[in-house]
Amino acid sequence: MTSLLDGPTTAATPPDARSASPAKRRSPVTWVRRGGLTTLLFFLPLLFSFGFFAWFPIVRGIVMSVQQTNFVTDPAFVGLDNFAAVLADPVFPTAVGNTVLFTVLALLFGFPVPLLLSVVVAEFRRMRGFASVLAYLPVIIPPVAAVLLWKTFYDPRPDGLFNTVLGWFGAGPLAWLNDGGLALPAIVLQATWAGAGTATIIYIASLMTIRTELYEAAEIDGATVLRRFWHVTLPQLRNVIFVMLLLQLIGTFQIFTEPYIMTGGGPDNRTTSILLLIYRYAFLNGDYGKATALSLMLAIFLALLSIVYFRLTRRWSAS
């Protein structure tokens, strides 16, 4: 029997039967009252600046790639004729081959140098700051001045700097930039010297984040310097290396200053790059349609290369 003094019994409501209150939708009036209009007003100048200086040139370039224009006469729509003309240009395969060869040589010789240099600099205790300044010094020199300086080093005469050094060992003199087989490797050497400083500083900063306990444990286990570099340093810098490799790929495909100043694309187009060919289309031939068409082709290729690169390295960078 149930006592009359007992209160009324209430059945417990199961959790599944409880219905959550629907989320309130924000009305435009509520959005304005909470400062949304003020946020938009502050955001509009940034959106306008980015759109005008970044997206508008891209859209304009896409339009120009299907036009015949020289900025003097009225542009005429030609469709895909500009792309066909670029592909039919006999210099185009040469420029692509030179750019690919430059990229391969720059990766083989230029990519390991900053990494190894950063490891050596990181080993310094008292002189680390001074060594970092010396490593970064080539980046401080203006690119045009650095290229002109190296051009004098490559003087083909016997009293040129590099030929003088070769003469000490009974070799040379070499034609350097006037030799079709040496011109491109000579440009790679200068580009490696000029660009290694930035990558070195980035690697040094990344090395400072590696826990010293890992190196101490490796030393206790009897690991040599090379083993510590292979099993500790490289795995810890894996993500940084992947990013730097992609940036160098993109940068080397856009090589322009060095061949333009040092050789002008010669001898016999042996150092003509894709960007140098774009320059010739636009400023020597006055055909901006072909120049933008080739620029768009290069941009699409680099975008696809980046996508493929990220897909191939996703498993290694995530592990």
ZAMARGU-4260 file (C-alpha; in steps of 0.2 Angstrom, whole numbers, plus 5000, padded with zeros to 4 digits):
<rodrens>
0) 5000/5000/5000 | 5006/5017/4997 | 5005/5030/5011 | 4995/5045/5009 | 5009/5055/5016
5) 5020/5050/5001 | 5021/5063/4988 | 5015/5060/4970 | 5027/5049/4961 | 5034/5055/4944
10) 5041/5044/4931 | 5059/5048/4927 | 5061/5054/4909 | 5073/5044/4899 | 5087/5053/4891
15) 5082/5048/4874 | 5065/5056/4877 | 5072/5073/4881 | 5073/5084/4866 | 5086/5097/4865
20) 5080/5115/4862 | 5083/5120/4844 | 5097/5132/4841 | 5091/5149/4838 | 5095/5156/4821
25) 5104/5173/4821 | 5094/5186/4812 | 5102/5200/4802 | 5096/5212/4816 | 5105/5202/4829
30) 5121/5201/4818 | 5121/5220/4817 | 5118/5222/4835 | 5133/5211/4840 | 5145/5221/4829
35) 5145/5211/4813 | 5143/5227/4803 | 5158/5235/4811 | 5168/5219/4808 | 5163/5220/4790
40) 5168/5238/4788 | 5185/5234/4795 | 5187/5219/4784 | 5182/5228/4767 | 5198/5237/4765
45) 5208/5221/4767 | 5196/5212/4755 | 5197/5226/4742 | 5216/5227/4743 | 5219/5209/4742
50) 5206/5207/4727 | 5213/5222/4718 | 5232/5218/4719 | 5231/5199/4720 | 5215/5192/4712
55) 5212/5205/4698 | 5229/5202/4690 | 5226/5184/4690 | 5209/5186/4681 | 5216/5199/4670
60) 5230/5187/4665 | 5218/5173/4661 | 5208/5185/4650 | 5224/5191/4641 | 5230/5173/4638
65) 5216/5171/4625 | 5219/5188/4617 | 5231/5196/4605 | 5236/5212/4613 | 5251/5223/4614
70) 5244/5237/4625 | 5244/5248/4610 | 5231/5242/4598 | 5214/5235/4603 | 5215/5217/4610
75) 5207/5204/4599 | 5200/5187/4605 | 5211/5173/4598 | 5205/5158/4609 | 5218/5145/4612
80) 5229/5151/4598 | 5242/5159/4610 | 5244/5142/4619 | 5246/5133/4602 | 5259/5146/4597
85) 5269/5144/4613 | 5269/5125/4611 | 5275/5127/4592 | 5289/5138/4597 | 5305/5129/4594
90) 5313/5138/4609 | 5300/5132/4621 | 5306/5114/4623 | 5324/5121/4625 | 5317/5133/4639
95) 5308/5119/4647 | 5323/5107/4647 | 5335/5120/4653 | 5323/5124/4668 | 5321/5106/4672
100) 5339/5103/4672 | 5342/5119/4682 | 5330/5112/4695 | 5338/5095/4696 | 5355/5102/4698
105) 5349/5115/4711 | 5341/5101/4721 | 5356/5089/4720 | 5369/5102/4725 | 5359/5116/4732
110) 5346/5108/4743 | 5358/5098/4755 | 5370/5112/4757 | 5359/5123/4769 | 5354/5108/4779
115) 5372/5102/4782 | 5377/5120/4785 | 5364/5123/4798 | 5369/5107/4807 | 5387/5113/4808
120) 5382/5131/4814 | 5371/5123/4827 | 5386/5114/4834 | 5394/5130/4839 | 5392/5137/4856
125) 5400/5154/4857 | 5401/5158/4839 | 5384/5153/4834 | 5377/5170/4831 | 5392/5176/4821
130) 5391/5160/4810 | 5373/5163/4807 | 5377/5180/4801 | 5390/5174/4789 | 5378/5161/4783
135) 5364/5174/4780 | 5376/5187/4772 | 5373/5182/4754 | 5355/5185/4756 | 5358/5203/4762
140) 5367/5207/4746 | 5355/5214/4732 | 5352/5200/4719 | 5357/5210/4704 | 5373/5216/4713
145) 5377/5198/4718 | 5374/5191/4700 | 5385/5205/4693 | 5399/5201/4706 | 5399/5182/4701
150) 5399/5187/4683 | 5416/5195/4685 | 5422/5180/4695 | 5417/5170/4679 | 5428/5181/4668
155) 5434/5169/4654 | 5451/5177/4653 | 5466/5169/4662 | 5467/5183/4675 | 5449/5180/4680
160) 5446/5175/4698 | 5441/5157/4696 | 5453/5155/4681 | 5467/5161/4692 | 5462/5149/4706
165) 5462/5135/4693 | 5479/5141/4687 | 5486/5138/4704 | 5483/5119/4701 | 5488/5119/4683
170) 5471/5119/4676 | 5460/5130/4665 | 5457/5143/4660 | 5438/5139/4657 | 5426/5149/4646
175) 5413/5147/4660 | 5398/5157/4654 | 5403/5156/4636 | 5403/5137/4636 | 5387/5129/4633
180) 5391/5114/4645 | 5397/5125/4659 | 5385/5140/4659 | 5370/5132/4667 | 5381/5123/4681
185) 5389/5140/4684 | 5372/5148/4686 | 5367/5134/4698 | 5383/5137/4709 | 5379/5156/4710
190) 5360/5153/4714 | 5365/5140/4728 | 5377/5153/4736 | 5364/5167/4735 | 5349/5157/4742
195) 5357/5145/4754 | 5356/5158/4768 | 5338/5159/4771 | 5336/5140/4771 | 5350/5139/4783
200) 5342/5151/4796 | 5326/5142/4795 | 5335/5125/4798 | 5345/5132/4813 | 5329/5139/4821
205) 5321/5121/4819 | 5336/5113/4826 | 5334/5124/4842 | 5317/5116/4845 | 5324/5098/4845
210) 5325/5091/4863 | 5343/5089/4869 | 5337/5073/4878 | 5336/5064/4861 | 5354/5068/4857
215) 5360/5063/4875 | 5351/5046/4874 | 5359/5043/4857 | 5376/5047/4863 | 5373/5035/4878
220) 5369/5022/4865 | 5385/5025/4857 | 5378/5033/4841 | 5391/5042/4830 | 5388/5060/4823
225) 5381/5053/4807 | 5369/5041/4816 | 5363/5055/4827 | 5360/5066/4811 | 5351/5052/4802
230) 5341/5045/4816 | 5337/5061/4827 | 5340/5077/4817 | 5332/5071/4800 | 5316/5064/4808
235) 5313/5079/4819 | 5315/5091/4804 | 5305/5080/4792 | 5290/5092/4790 | 5302/5107/4788
240) 5312/5098/4775 | 5296/5094/4765 | 5290/5112/4765 | 5308/5119/4760 | 5309/5106/4746
245) 5292/5112/4739 | 5297/5130/4740 | 5314/5126/4732 | 5305/5117/4718 | 5293/5132/4715
250) 5308/5144/4716 | 5319/5135/4704 | 5306/5134/4691 | 5305/5153/4691 | 5323/5156/4688
255) 5325/5172/4679 | 5338/5185/4686 | 5353/5174/4685 | 5352/5169/4666 | 5345/5186/4661
260) 5360/5195/4668 | 5374/5183/4666 | 5371/5175/4649 | 5355/5183/4642 | 5350/5165/4638
265) 5365/5161/4629 | 5376/5153/4622 | 5364/5146/4609 | 5349/5147/4621 | 5358/5134/4633
270) 5353/5145/4648 | 5336/5151/4642 | 5323/5148/4656 | 5304/5148/4655 | 5303/5165/4663
275) 5316/5172/4652 | 5306/5166/4637 | 5291/5175/4645 | 5301/5191/4646 | 5306/5189/4627
280) 5288/5187/4622 | 5282/5202/4632 | 5296/5215/4631 | 5305/5210/4616 | 5292/5204/4604
285) 5278/5214/4612 | 5266/5199/4612 | 5258/5200/4629 | 5245/5187/4624 | 5259/5173/4622
290) 5268/5179/4637 | 5252/5177/4649 | 5248/5161/4640 | 5265/5154/4645 | 5264/5161/4662
295) 5247/5153/4665 | 5254/5136/4659 | 5268/5138/4671 | 5256/5142/4685 | 5245/5127/4682
300) 5260/5116/4681 | 5266/5122/4698 | 5249/5120/4706 | 5248/5102/4700 | 5265/5099/4705
305) 5261/5105/4723 | 5246/5095/4724 | 5255/5079/4719 | 5269/5083/4730 | 5257/5085/4745
310) 5248/5069/4741 | 5265/5059/4740 | 5272/5066/4756 | 5256/5066/4766 | 5260/5049/4774
315) 5278/5053/4778 | 5274/5070/4785 | 5259/5064/4796 | 5269/5049/4803
</rodrens>
